[in-house]
Amino acid sequence: MNAETFLENFGHLADAPGGVKKLREMILQLAVQGKLVEQDPNDEPAERELERIAKARRELVAKGNVRSSKQMPLPDLDEAPFLIPPSWQWTRIGSLMEKMGAGSTPLGGRKVYVDQGVPFLRSQNVWNDGLRLDGVARIPKDIHERMAGTHVHARDVLLNITGASIGRCAVVPDPFASANVSQHVAILRPIERRFSDFLHLCVISRFFQERVMRVQVGVSREGLSMTRLRHFPVPFPPLAEQRRIVAKVDELMSLCDELEARQQERNRVRVRLNEAALDRLTTAGDDDELTAAWTRVRSHFDTLYTVPENVAALRQAILQLAVQGKLVEQDPNDEPASLLLSDVESLRSQLVSQNCMPNYHPQEELDTTRFRCFLPPTWEWAQLGALISLMDSGWSPKCDDHPTTSPQQWGVLKTTAVQPLRYDAMQHKQLPAKLEPRRQHEVQAGDLLITRAGPRQRVGISCVVTETRPRLMISDKIIRFHLLSDALLPDFIVLCLNAGVSQGFLEEQKSGMAASQMNIAQTKLRRTPMPIAPTNEQRRIVERVRQLMSLCDDLEARLAQQQSDADRLTEAMVAEVLEGAAAGVGA
């Protein structure tokens, strides 16, 4: 099958979601089933090569170079996962190996690593497309020599046998200087080194990977045992055909690389178009520009929003328009926000005089001239601290690493309970029975929550608690606050904190030693600039955002369903091709 024929028959699969990945899987499966290249009747049958390998193995055993083991029977038809051409033969991996075993870790572990020395290959260095040696660990030469049993040779096949990367595999290039290997990686050294490349194709193919997953389920950190691996069945073609198969796979995988690059470029263009369209929408200077920008988005909607991921940018644009006063029309009959804020200030002064709350003294006045955002005439800027009556954080005791099993048990909210505009009570850990709950930290309906500590992308996120189960406490990484007046809608305030100038300010205030350990102090949070709309307009904005977010939910669900349908169709087409290939072999 040449590249043109392959594209003609299967190229359309590449345009489906995940299509190129499915093409790669299909190429490998066709390769190991003997349907990727034609068989040549002049090739020496695999049986004769296997006889020579068996003889060479007996000689190695006699010399003491290979440990003696029982003769393994050939796989029977029931054990073979598919039919293969008559000139091929099923065998077992262990029957083909001069060496087969896991690596080892030097005494002292990481403490013996050096800047200059012999490469020490670990699972993070072994990938299906080859060894990746950037940042490879190194060990002293004398330790490497003492670990003689795990030296790596050219043409070895390295296989990850533990952890999340189990099943990942690479062929050691030739020439190769020297290296050693950790206990998380197995060395497979074929007696016939020309078999290494085809063995690699077998290992990374679906039939082999599925078997790895089956036998390692429930296994502890030891992962895939050598005993089990030795008995894995593998197809063995004539060596000449192996070379043709490997060359054809390389050719078709390069073609897949090109298809994938084109697909990624199309996606990048689509993202750039989407960003440009939404940027025009959110930076429109007047009603005419806003109308023109929205018309442009609406006209190209089917092009811009073809995958669920692109809808996230649309959601953010909706929030941006909402907090700029561009999402709903202003009503001249609405009481302006200046009067609302005056009433809030009077209420705050009254509560302070009654010792019901501490006074708020802004460290600096708001400089609205630096905001590249022009509010409608009826809106006003205010600092968050001037709008709130309560601000506190919770308690973070050492909890059980699981949620409660009953609402009668106490739990502590994780920061992931606070999502943009959404509260998730399921995100909590159980308070140990030996600890007394601190009821003053129990979350209540009406609380506004914002995350103050954690990874950068998780800090400064806020939501309103509309309803919650009892006996859940906020942690000390979550700040809770209440608004002074009912004229300030919690849902509107949270919209502002999640978009526009307010969100940008919060991003600037994050500090910490690393991106994984950031925080925002309460004093900085209180200084957050907030665009305040008239109360009636706040209601209209909140309702409009709710409607549009619901439409975004529907759009994401529809796109996800389309993608799922396309995935199933692609899977079915690939399965049909492979079943046809299997039938052709047995014909």
Secondary structure as a PSIPRED ss2 file (coil, helix, strand):
# PSIPRED VFORMAT (PSIPRED V4.0)

   1 M C   1.000  0.000  0.000
   2 N C   1.000  0.000  0.000
   3 A H   0.000  1.000  0.000
   4 E H   0.000  1.000  0.000
   5 T H   0.000  1.000  0.000
   6 F H   0.000  1.000  0.000
   7 L H   0.000  1.000  0.000
   8 E H   0.000  1.000  0.000
   9 N H   0.000  1.000  0.000
  10 F H   0.000  1.000  0.000
  11 G H   0.000  1.000  0.000
  12 H H   0.000  1.000  0.000
  13 L H   0.000  1.000  0.000
  14 A H   0.000  1.000  0.000
  15 D H   0.000  1.000  0.000
  16 A C   1.000  0.000  0.000
  17 P C   1.000  0.000  0.000
  18 G C   1.000  0.000  0.000
  19 G H   0.000  1.000  0.000
  20 V H   0.000  1.000  0.000
  21 K H   0.000  1.000  0.000
  22 K H   0.000  1.000  0.000
  23 L H   0.000  1.000  0.000
  24 R H   0.000  1.000  0.000
  25 E H   0.000  1.000  0.000
  26 M H   0.000  1.000  0.000
  27 I H   0.000  1.000  0.000
  28 L H   0.000  1.000  0.000
  29 Q H   0.000  1.000  0.000
  30 L H   0.000  1.000  0.000
  31 A H   0.000  1.000  0.000
  32 V H   0.000  1.000  0.000
  33 Q H   0.000  1.000  0.000
  34 G C   1.000  0.000  0.000
  35 K C   1.000  0.000  0.000
  36 L C   1.000  0.000  0.000
  37 V C   1.000  0.000  0.000
  38 E C   1.000  0.000  0.000
  39 Q C   1.000  0.000  0.000
  40 D C   1.000  0.000  0.000
  41 P C   1.000  0.000  0.000
  42 N C   1.000  0.000  0.000
  43 D C   1.000  0.000  0.000
  44 E C   1.000  0.000  0.000
  45 P C   1.000  0.000  0.000
  46 A H   0.000  1.000  0.000
  47 E H   0.000  1.000  0.000
  48 R H   0.000  1.000  0.000
  49 E H   0.000  1.000  0.000
  50 L H   0.000  1.000  0.000
  51 E H   0.000  1.000  0.000
  52 R H   0.000  1.000  0.000
  53 I H   0.000  1.000  0.000
  54 A H   0.000  1.000  0.000
  55 K H   0.000  1.000  0.000
  56 A H   0.000  1.000  0.000
  57 R H   0.000  1.000  0.000
  58 R H   0.000  1.000  0.000
  59 E H   0.000  1.000  0.000
  60 L H   0.000  1.000  0.000
  61 V H   0.000  1.000  0.000
  62 A H   0.000  1.000  0.000
  63 K H   0.000  1.000  0.000
  64 G C   1.000  0.000  0.000
  65 N C   1.000  0.000  0.000
  66 V C   1.000  0.000  0.000
  67 R C   1.000  0.000  0.000
  68 S C   1.000  0.000  0.000
  69 S C   1.000  0.000  0.000
  70 K C   1.000  0.000  0.000
  71 Q C   1.000  0.000  0.000
  72 M C   1.000  0.000  0.000
  73 P C   1.000  0.000  0.000
  74 L C   1.000  0.000  0.000
  75 P C   1.000  0.000  0.000
  76 D C   1.000  0.000  0.000
  77 L C   1.000  0.000  0.000
  78 D C   1.000  0.000  0.000
  79 E C   1.000  0.000  0.000
  80 A C   1.000  0.000  0.000
  81 P C   1.000  0.000  0.000
  82 F C   1.000  0.000  0.000
  83 L C   1.000  0.000  0.000
  84 I C   1.000  0.000  0.000
  85 P C   1.000  0.000  0.000
  86 P C   1.000  0.000  0.000
  87 S C   1.000  0.000  0.000
  88 W C   1.000  0.000  0.000
  89 Q E   0.000  0.000  1.000
  90 W E   0.000  0.000  1.000
  91 T E   0.000  0.000  1.000
  92 R E   0.000  0.000  1.000
  93 I H   0.000  1.000  0.000
  94 G H   0.000  1.000  0.000
  95 S H   0.000  1.000  0.000
  96 L H   0.000  1.000  0.000
  97 M E   0.000  0.000  1.000
  98 E E   0.000  0.000  1.000
  99 K E   0.000  0.000  1.000
 100 M E   0.000  0.000  1.000
 101 G E   0.000  0.000  1.000
 102 A E   0.000  0.000  1.000
 103 G C   1.000  0.000  0.000
 104 S C   1.000  0.000  0.000
 105 T C   1.000  0.000  0.000
 106 P C   1.000  0.000  0.000
 107 L C   1.000  0.000  0.000
 108 G C   1.000  0.000  0.000
 109 G H   0.000  1.000  0.000
 110 R H   0.000  1.000  0.000
 111 K H   0.000  1.000  0.000
 112 V H   0.000  1.000  0.000
 113 Y C   1.000  0.000  0.000
 114 V C   1.000  0.000  0.000
 115 D C   1.000  0.000  0.000
 116 Q C   1.000  0.000  0.000
 117 G C   1.000  0.000  0.000
 118 V E   0.000  0.000  1.000
 119 P E   0.000  0.000  1.000
 120 F E   0.000  0.000  1.000
 121 L E   0.000  0.000  1.000
 122 R C   1.000  0.000  0.000
 123 S H   0.000  1.000  0.000
 124 Q H   0.000  1.000  0.000
 125 N H   0.000  1.000  0.000
 126 V E   0.000  0.000  1.000
 127 W E   0.000  0.000  1.000
 128 N C   1.000  0.000  0.000
 129 D C   1.000  0.000  0.000
 130 G E   0.000  0.000  1.000
 131 L E   0.000  0.000  1.000
 132 R C   1.000  0.000  0.000
 133 L C   1.000  0.000  0.000
 134 D C   1.000  0.000  0.000
 135 G C   1.000  0.000  0.000
 136 V C   1.000  0.000  0.000
 137 A E   0.000  0.000  1.000
 138 R E   0.000  0.000  1.000
 139 I E   0.000  0.000  1.000
 140 P C   1.000  0.000  0.000
 141 K H   0.000  1.000  0.000
 142 D H   0.000  1.000  0.000
 143 I H   0.000  1.000  0.000
 144 H H   0.000  1.000  0.000
 145 E H   0.000  1.000  0.000
 146 R H   0.000  1.000  0.000
 147 M C   1.000  0.000  0.000
 148 A H   0.000  1.000  0.000
 149 G H   0.000  1.000  0.000
 150 T H   0.000  1.000  0.000
 151 H E   0.000  0.000  1.000
 152 V C   1.000  0.000  0.000
 153 H C   1.000  0.000  0.000
 154 A C   1.000  0.000  0.000
 155 R C   1.000  0.000  0.000
 156 D C   1.000  0.000  0.000
 157 V E   0.000  0.000  1.000
 158 L E   0.000  0.000  1.000
 159 L E   0.000  0.000  1.000
 160 N E   0.000  0.000  1.000
 161 I C   1.000  0.000  0.000
 162 T C   1.000  0.000  0.000
 163 G C   1.000  0.000  0.000
 164 A C   1.000  0.000  0.000
 165 S C   1.000  0.000  0.000
 166 I C   1.000  0.000  0.000
 167 G C   1.000  0.000  0.000
 168 R C   1.000  0.000  0.000
 169 C E   0.000  0.000  1.000
 170 A E   0.000  0.000  1.000
 171 V E   0.000  0.000  1.000
 172 V C   1.000  0.000  0.000
 173 P C   1.000  0.000  0.000
 174 D C   1.000  0.000  0.000
 175 P C   1.000  0.000  0.000
 176 F C   1.000  0.000  0.000
 177 A C   1.000  0.000  0.000
 178 S C   1.000  0.000  0.000
 179 A C   1.000  0.000  0.000
 180 N E   0.000  0.000  1.000
 181 V E   0.000  0.000  1.000
 182 S C   1.000  0.000  0.000
 183 Q C   1.000  0.000  0.000
 184 H C   1.000  0.000  0.000
 185 V E   0.000  0.000  1.000
 186 A E   0.000  0.000  1.000
 187 I E   0.000  0.000  1.000
 188 L E   0.000  0.000  1.000
 189 R E   0.000  0.000  1.000
 190 P E   0.000  0.000  1.000
 191 I C   1.000  0.000  0.000
 192 E C   1.000  0.000  0.000
 193 R H   0.000  1.000  0.000
 194 R H   0.000  1.000  0.000
 195 F H   0.000  1.000  0.000
 196 S H   0.000  1.000  0.000
 197 D H   0.000  1.000  0.000
 198 F H   0.000  1.000  0.000
 199 L H   0.000  1.000  0.000
 200 H H   0.000  1.000  0.000
 201 L H   0.000  1.000  0.000
 202 C H   0.000  1.000  0.000
 203 V H   0.000  1.000  0.000
 204 I H   0.000  1.000  0.000
 205 S C   1.000  0.000  0.000
 206 R H   0.000  1.000  0.000
 207 F H   0.000  1.000  0.000
 208 F H   0.000  1.000  0.000
 209 Q H   0.000  1.000  0.000
 210 E H   0.000  1.000  0.000
 211 R H   0.000  1.000  0.000
 212 V H   0.000  1.000  0.000
 213 M H   0.000  1.000  0.000
 214 R H   0.000  1.000  0.000
 215 V H   0.000  1.000  0.000
 216 Q H   0.000  1.000  0.000
 217 V C   1.000  0.000  0.000
 218 G C   1.000  0.000  0.000
 219 V C   1.000  0.000  0.000
 220 S C   1.000  0.000  0.000
 221 R C   1.000  0.000  0.000
 222 E C   1.000  0.000  0.000
 223 G C   1.000  0.000  0.000
 224 L C   1.000  0.000  0.000
 225 S C   1.000  0.000  0.000
 226 M H   0.000  1.000  0.000
 227 T H   0.000  1.000  0.000
 228 R H   0.000  1.000  0.000
 229 L H   0.000  1.000  0.000
 230 R H   0.000  1.000  0.000
 231 H C   1.000  0.000  0.000
 232 F C   1.000  0.000  0.000
 233 P E   0.000  0.000  1.000
 234 V E   0.000  0.000  1.000
 235 P E   0.000  0.000  1.000
 236 F E   0.000  0.000  1.000
 237 P C   1.000  0.000  0.000
 238 P C   1.000  0.000  0.000
 239 L H   0.000  1.000  0.000
 240 A H   0.000  1.000  0.000
 241 E H   0.000  1.000  0.000
 242 Q H   0.000  1.000  0.000
 243 R H   0.000  1.000  0.000
 244 R H   0.000  1.000  0.000
 245 I H   0.000  1.000  0.000
 246 V H   0.000  1.000  0.000
 247 A H   0.000  1.000  0.000
 248 K H   0.000  1.000  0.000
 249 V H   0.000  1.000  0.000
 250 D H   0.000  1.000  0.000
 251 E H   0.000  1.000  0.000
 252 L H   0.000  1.000  0.000
 253 M H   0.000  1.000  0.000
 254 S H   0.000  1.000  0.000
 255 L H   0.000  1.000  0.000
 256 C H   0.000  1.000  0.000
 257 D H   0.000  1.000  0.000
 258 E H   0.000  1.000  0.000
 259 L H   0.000  1.000  0.000
 260 E H   0.000  1.000  0.000
 261 A H   0.000  1.000  0.000
 262 R H   0.000  1.000  0.000
 263 Q H   0.000  1.000  0.000
 264 Q H   0.000  1.000  0.000
 265 E H   0.000  1.000  0.000
 266 R H   0.000  1.000  0.000
 267 N H   0.000  1.000  0.000
 268 R H   0.000  1.000  0.000
 269 V H   0.000  1.000  0.000
 270 R H   0.000  1.000  0.000
 271 V H   0.000  1.000  0.000
 272 R H   0.000  1.000  0.000
 273 L H   0.000  1.000  0.000
 274 N H   0.000  1.000  0.000
 275 E H   0.000  1.000  0.000
 276 A H   0.000  1.000  0.000
 277 A H   0.000  1.000  0.000
 278 L H   0.000  1.000  0.000
 279 D H   0.000  1.000  0.000
 280 R H   0.000  1.000  0.000
 281 L H   0.000  1.000  0.000
 282 T H   0.000  1.000  0.000
 283 T C   1.000  0.000  0.000
 284 A C   1.000  0.000  0.000
 285 G C   1.000  0.000  0.000
 286 D C   1.000  0.000  0.000
 287 D H   0.000  1.000  0.000
 288 D H   0.000  1.000  0.000
 289 E H   0.000  1.000  0.000
 290 L H   0.000  1.000  0.000
 291 T H   0.000  1.000  0.000
 292 A H   0.000  1.000  0.000
 293 A H   0.000  1.000  0.000
 294 W H   0.000  1.000  0.000
 295 T H   0.000  1.000  0.000
 296 R H   0.000  1.000  0.000
 297 V H   0.000  1.000  0.000
 298 R H   0.000  1.000  0.000
 299 S H   0.000  1.000  0.000
 300 H C   1.000  0.000  0.000
 301 F H   0.000  1.000  0.000
 302 D H   0.000  1.000  0.000
 303 T H   0.000  1.000  0.000
 304 L H   0.000  1.000  0.000
 305 Y C   1.000  0.000  0.000
 306 T C   1.000  0.000  0.000
 307 V C   1.000  0.000  0.000
 308 P H   0.000  1.000  0.000
 309 E H   0.000  1.000  0.000
 310 N H   0.000  1.000  0.000
 311 V H   0.000  1.000  0.000
 312 A H   0.000  1.000  0.000
 313 A H   0.000  1.000  0.000
 314 L H   0.000  1.000  0.000
 315 R H   0.000  1.000  0.000
 316 Q H   0.000  1.000  0.000
 317 A H   0.000  1.000  0.000
 318 I H   0.000  1.000  0.000
 319 L H   0.000  1.000  0.000
 320 Q H   0.000  1.000  0.000
 321 L H   0.000  1.000  0.000
 322 A H   0.000  1.000  0.000
 323 V H   0.000  1.000  0.000
 324 Q C   1.000  0.000  0.000
 325 G C   1.000  0.000  0.000
 326 K C   1.000  0.000  0.000
 327 L C   1.000  0.000  0.000
 328 V C   1.000  0.000  0.000
 329 E C   1.000  0.000  0.000
 330 Q C   1.000  0.000  0.000
 331 D C   1.000  0.000  0.000
 332 P C   1.000  0.000  0.000
 333 N C   1.000  0.000  0.000
 334 D C   1.000  0.000  0.000
 335 E C   1.000  0.000  0.000
 336 P C   1.000  0.000  0.000
 337 A H   0.000  1.000  0.000
 338 S H   0.000  1.000  0.000
 339 L H   0.000  1.000  0.000
 340 L H   0.000  1.000  0.000
 341 L H   0.000  1.000  0.000
 342 S H   0.000  1.000  0.000
 343 D H   0.000  1.000  0.000
 344 V H   0.000  1.000  0.000
 345 E H   0.000  1.000  0.000
 346 S H   0.000  1.000  0.000
 347 L H   0.000  1.000  0.000
 348 R H   0.000  1.000  0.000
 349 S H   0.000  1.000  0.000
 350 Q H   0.000  1.000  0.000
 351 L H   0.000  1.000  0.000
 352 V H   0.000  1.000  0.000
 353 S H   0.000  1.000  0.000
 354 Q C   1.000  0.000  0.000
 355 N C   1.000  0.000  0.000
 356 C C   1.000  0.000  0.000
 357 M C   1.000  0.000  0.000
 358 P C   1.000  0.000  0.000
 359 N C   1.000  0.000  0.000
 360 Y C   1.000  0.000  0.000
 361 H C   1.000  0.000  0.000
 362 P C   1.000  0.000  0.000
 363 Q C   1.000  0.000  0.000
 364 E C   1.000  0.000  0.000
 365 E C   1.000  0.000  0.000
 366 L C   1.000  0.000  0.000
 367 D C   1.000  0.000  0.000
 368 T H   0.000  1.000  0.000
 369 T H   0.000  1.000  0.000
 370 R H   0.000  1.000  0.000
 371 F C   1.000  0.000  0.000
 372 R C   1.000  0.000  0.000
 373 C C   1.000  0.000  0.000
 374 F C   1.000  0.000  0.000
 375 L C   1.000  0.000  0.000
 376 P C   1.000  0.000  0.000
 377 P C   1.000  0.000  0.000
 378 T C   1.000  0.000  0.000
 379 W C   1.000  0.000  0.000
 380 E E   0.000  0.000  1.000
 381 W E   0.000  0.000  1.000
 382 A E   0.000  0.000  1.000
 383 Q E   0.000  0.000  1.000
 384 L H   0.000  1.000  0.000
 385 G H   0.000  1.000  0.000
 386 A H   0.000  1.000  0.000
 387 L C   1.000  0.000  0.000
 388 I E   0.000  0.000  1.000
 389 S E   0.000  0.000  1.000
 390 L E   0.000  0.000  1.000
 391 M E   0.000  0.000  1.000
 392 D E   0.000  0.000  1.000
 393 S E   0.000  0.000  1.000
 394 G C   1.000  0.000  0.000
 395 W C   1.000  0.000  0.000
 396 S C   1.000  0.000  0.000
 397 P C   1.000  0.000  0.000
 398 K C   1.000  0.000  0.000
 399 C C   1.000  0.000  0.000
 400 D C   1.000  0.000  0.000
 401 D C   1.000  0.000  0.000
 402 H C   1.000  0.000  0.000
 403 P C   1.000  0.000  0.000
 404 T C   1.000  0.000  0.000
 405 T C   1.000  0.000  0.000
 406 S C   1.000  0.000  0.000
 407 P C   1.000  0.000  0.000
 408 Q C   1.000  0.000  0.000
 409 Q C   1.000  0.000  0.000
 410 W C   1.000  0.000  0.000
 411 G E   0.000  0.000  1.000
 412 V E   0.000  0.000  1.000
 413 L E   0.000  0.000  1.000
 414 K C   1.000  0.000  0.000
 415 T H   0.000  1.000  0.000
 416 T H   0.000  1.000  0.000
 417 A H   0.000  1.000  0.000
 418 V E   0.000  0.000  1.000
 419 Q E   0.000  0.000  1.000
 420 P C   1.000  0.000  0.000
 421 L C   1.000  0.000  0.000
 422 R E   0.000  0.000  1.000
 423 Y E   0.000  0.000  1.000
 424 D C   1.000  0.000  0.000
 425 A C   1.000  0.000  0.000
 426 M C   1.000  0.000  0.000
 427 Q C   1.000  0.000  0.000
 428 H E   0.000  0.000  1.000
 429 K E   0.000  0.000  1.000
 430 Q E   0.000  0.000  1.000
 431 L C   1.000  0.000  0.000
 432 P C   1.000  0.000  0.000
 433 A C   1.000  0.000  0.000
 434 K C   1.000  0.000  0.000
 435 L C   1.000  0.000  0.000
 436 E C   1.000  0.000  0.000
 437 P C   1.000  0.000  0.000
 438 R C   1.000  0.000  0.000
 439 R H   0.000  1.000  0.000
 440 Q H   0.000  1.000  0.000
 441 H H   0.000  1.000  0.000
 442 E E   0.000  0.000  1.000
 443 V C   1.000  0.000  0.000
 444 Q C   1.000  0.000  0.000
 445 A C   1.000  0.000  0.000
 446 G C   1.000  0.000  0.000
 447 D C   1.000  0.000  0.000
 448 L E   0.000  0.000  1.000
 449 L E   0.000  0.000  1.000
 450 I E   0.000  0.000  1.000
 451 T E   0.000  0.000  1.000
 452 R C   1.000  0.000  0.000
 453 A E   0.000  0.000  1.000
 454 G E   0.000  0.000  1.000
 455 P C   1.000  0.000  0.000
 456 R H   0.000  1.000  0.000
 457 Q H   0.000  1.000  0.000
 458 R H   0.000  1.000  0.000
 459 V C   1.000  0.000  0.000
 460 G C   1.000  0.000  0.000
 461 I C   1.000  0.000  0.000
 462 S E   0.000  0.000  1.000
 463 C E   0.000  0.000  1.000
 464 V E   0.000  0.000  1.000
 465 V C   1.000  0.000  0.000
 466 T C   1.000  0.000  0.000
 467 E C   1.000  0.000  0.000
 468 T C   1.000  0.000  0.000
 469 R C   1.000  0.000  0.000
 470 P C   1.000  0.000  0.000
 471 R C   1.000  0.000  0.000
 472 L E   0.000  0.000  1.000
 473 M E   0.000  0.000  1.000
 474 I C   1.000  0.000  0.000
 475 S C   1.000  0.000  0.000
 476 D C   1.000  0.000  0.000
 477 K C   1.000  0.000  0.000
 478 I E   0.000  0.000  1.000
 479 I E   0.000  0.000  1.000
 480 R E   0.000  0.000  1.000
 481 F E   0.000  0.000  1.000
 482 H E   0.000  0.000  1.000
 483 L E   0.000  0.000  1.000
 484 L C   1.000  0.000  0.000
 485 S C   1.000  0.000  0.000
 486 D C   1.000  0.000  0.000
 487 A C   1.000  0.000  0.000
 488 L C   1.000  0.000  0.000
 489 L C   1.000  0.000  0.000
 490 P H   0.000  1.000  0.000
 491 D H   0.000  1.000  0.000
 492 F H   0.000  1.000  0.000
 493 I H   0.000  1.000  0.000
 494 V H   0.000  1.000  0.000
 495 L H   0.000  1.000  0.000
 496 C H   0.000  1.000  0.000
 497 L H   0.000  1.000  0.000
 498 N C   1.000  0.000  0.000
 499 A C   1.000  0.000  0.000
 500 G H   0.000  1.000  0.000
 501 V H   0.000  1.000  0.000
 502 S H   0.000  1.000  0.000
 503 Q H   0.000  1.000  0.000
 504 G H   0.000  1.000  0.000
 505 F H   0.000  1.000  0.000
 506 L H   0.000  1.000  0.000
 507 E H   0.000  1.000  0.000
 508 E H   0.000  1.000  0.000
 509 Q H   0.000  1.000  0.000
 510 K C   1.000  0.000  0.000
 511 S E   0.000  0.000  1.000
 512 G E   0.000  0.000  1.000
 513 M E   0.000  0.000  1.000
 514 A E   0.000  0.000  1.000
 515 A C   1.000  0.000  0.000
 516 S C   1.000  0.000  0.000
 517 Q E   0.000  0.000  1.000
 518 M E   0.000  0.000  1.000
 519 N E   0.000  0.000  1.000
 520 I C   1.000  0.000  0.000
 521 A C   1.000  0.000  0.000
 522 Q H   0.000  1.000  0.000
 523 T H   0.000  1.000  0.000
 524 K H   0.000  1.000  0.000
 525 L H   0.000  1.000  0.000
 526 R H   0.000  1.000  0.000
 527 R C   1.000  0.000  0.000
 528 T C   1.000  0.000  0.000
 529 P E   0.000  0.000  1.000
 530 M E   0.000  0.000  1.000
 531 P E   0.000  0.000  1.000
 532 I E   0.000  0.000  1.000
 533 A C   1.000  0.000  0.000
 534 P C   1.000  0.000  0.000
 535 T H   0.000  1.000  0.000
 536 N H   0.000  1.000  0.000
 537 E H   0.000  1.000  0.000
 538 Q H   0.000  1.000  0.000
 539 R H   0.000  1.000  0.000
 540 R H   0.000  1.000  0.000
 541 I H   0.000  1.000  0.000
 542 V H   0.000  1.000  0.000
 543 E H   0.000  1.000  0.000
 544 R H   0.000  1.000  0.000
 545 V H   0.000  1.000  0.000
 546 R H   0.000  1.000  0.000
 547 Q H   0.000  1.000  0.000
 548 L H   0.000  1.000  0.000
 549 M H   0.000  1.000  0.000
 550 S H   0.000  1.000  0.000
 551 L H   0.000  1.000  0.000
 552 C H   0.000  1.000  0.000
 553 D H   0.000  1.000  0.000
 554 D H   0.000  1.000  0.000
 555 L H   0.000  1.000  0.000
 556 E H   0.000  1.000  0.000
 557 A H   0.000  1.000  0.000
 558 R H   0.000  1.000  0.000
 559 L H   0.000  1.000  0.000
 560 A H   0.000  1.000  0.000
 561 Q H   0.000  1.000  0.000
 562 Q H   0.000  1.000  0.000
 563 Q H   0.000  1.000  0.000
 564 S H   0.000  1.000  0.000
 565 D H   0.000  1.000  0.000
 566 A H   0.000  1.000  0.000
 567 D H   0.000  1.000  0.000
 568 R H   0.000  1.000  0.000
 569 L H   0.000  1.000  0.000
 570 T H   0.000  1.000  0.000
 571 E H   0.000  1.000  0.000
 572 A H   0.000  1.000  0.000
 573 M H   0.000  1.000  0.000
 574 V H   0.000  1.000  0.000
 575 A H   0.000  1.000  0.000
 576 E H   0.000  1.000  0.000
 577 V H   0.000  1.000  0.000
 578 L H   0.000  1.000  0.000
 579 E H   0.000  1.000  0.000
 580 G H   0.000  1.000  0.000
 581 A H   0.000  1.000  0.000
 582 A H   0.000  1.000  0.000
 583 A H   0.000  1.000  0.000
 584 G H   0.000  1.000  0.000
 585 V H   0.000  1.000  0.000
 586 G H   0.000  1.000  0.000
 587 A C   1.000  0.000  0.000
